């Protein structure tokens, strides 16, 4: 009996240690239901509340899967897990990601972000077939090429559009488009049948013409006759350019199917390793390096910064970024010039035009950073287009270096191509600093534009 009570006591103590996130959220719930809830939420929403360990991963993922949980609590949990990087945490995520029942609109992006979704055809079949619209759509959009040869996966895609649910239009459209990338002719019968569907016949026709090279319009009989004579045809595949790591060289792509603005002048990737710097821990004091951000020494003398002020940067990440920018400016002399462009971009509130780094400018810089609101999505391209039109080309033609600082989720393949097009004549080095996030897009941009990528984690 004594042994039994000892075991109960040990188990209870273990639970106390293992549920730090649960204890934190207990306090958070009480604060969010009290006075000053909105101000408190703004302070904590970035998620820097949880210890990075496997026990918290388990608790927070289970919380995200709970149907009746407060949406603010779910967002807080998801934001917290975004920053988890310890080996034990990633192992726990990897284990949880093997079961389709652990996927929803919150957990799927986290599993993808941490690169923990296994290449298992049974799992992907279940995800594509999920009743959860967000899960199914994400599975189709993120389906990797190494899954294209799976008969089970192809059948799952076909099943979705065989009798398309009108309430799942975005999923149906994603499946139809996906067949432009998959080397299978098994999709032809269902695509031909969709030519009778008023909602999807245009997209189905476009897909049919792309993968067959034929043009029969909406004439179903002609399509069926052609397919009857050519059942073993080889589909014309639209190559998806999904490799956004700077280590992938442009020679891996067919430039004719990529973006025309690259053409023969597409830059050779630097293939450089990403330099890694440590992110300051809460309360940590460390000796700073002059003319640096996060210990990264700045290059150039006339520098334009693109700073991410989206929702994922709110709270501590933005406060620390602001401190680092101000310290860098304080340790630079008047011979330097600095400009800042925020994204998401707003012409009235997102631009501090480049100017000499005088005492008055530094006061203006501090006020500019202090008054900037943080929140919203994080597309970089709009800010870049404005800068090349109004800052670099016109008002201030001597920018010699660009830095982009973000947690990484700021653009697509199309945005990467357009940024290269903006910079192709100027040839300004674009360096990128990734704050504890995904380096894929940032490393690609810096590799395209003779720059370096730094990861602060």
Secondary structure, DSSP 4 states (H G I P E B T S, - for coil): -HHHHHHHHHHHHHHHHHTHHHHHHHHHHHHHTSTTHHHHHHHHTT-TTS--SHHHHHHHHHHHT-TTS-HHHHHHHHHHHHT---HHHHHHHHHHTT-GGG-STTHHHHHHHTT-----HHHHHHHHT-SSHHHHHHHHHT--GGGTT-HHHHHHHHHHHHT--GGGHHHHHHHHHHTTTS--STTHHHHHHGGG-TTTHHHHHHHHHHHH----TT-HHHHHHHHHH-TTPPP---------STTS-GGGS-GGGS-TTTGGGPPPP--PPPEEEPPPPTT---PPPTTEETTEEPP-SEEEEEEE-SGGGTTHHHHHHHHHHHHHHHTS-TT-EEEEEEES--TTTSEEEEEE--HHHHHHHHHHHHH----S---SHHHHHHIIIIIIIII-TT--EEEEEESS----HHHHHHHHHHHTTT--EEEEEEESS--HHHHHHHHHTT--EEEE-
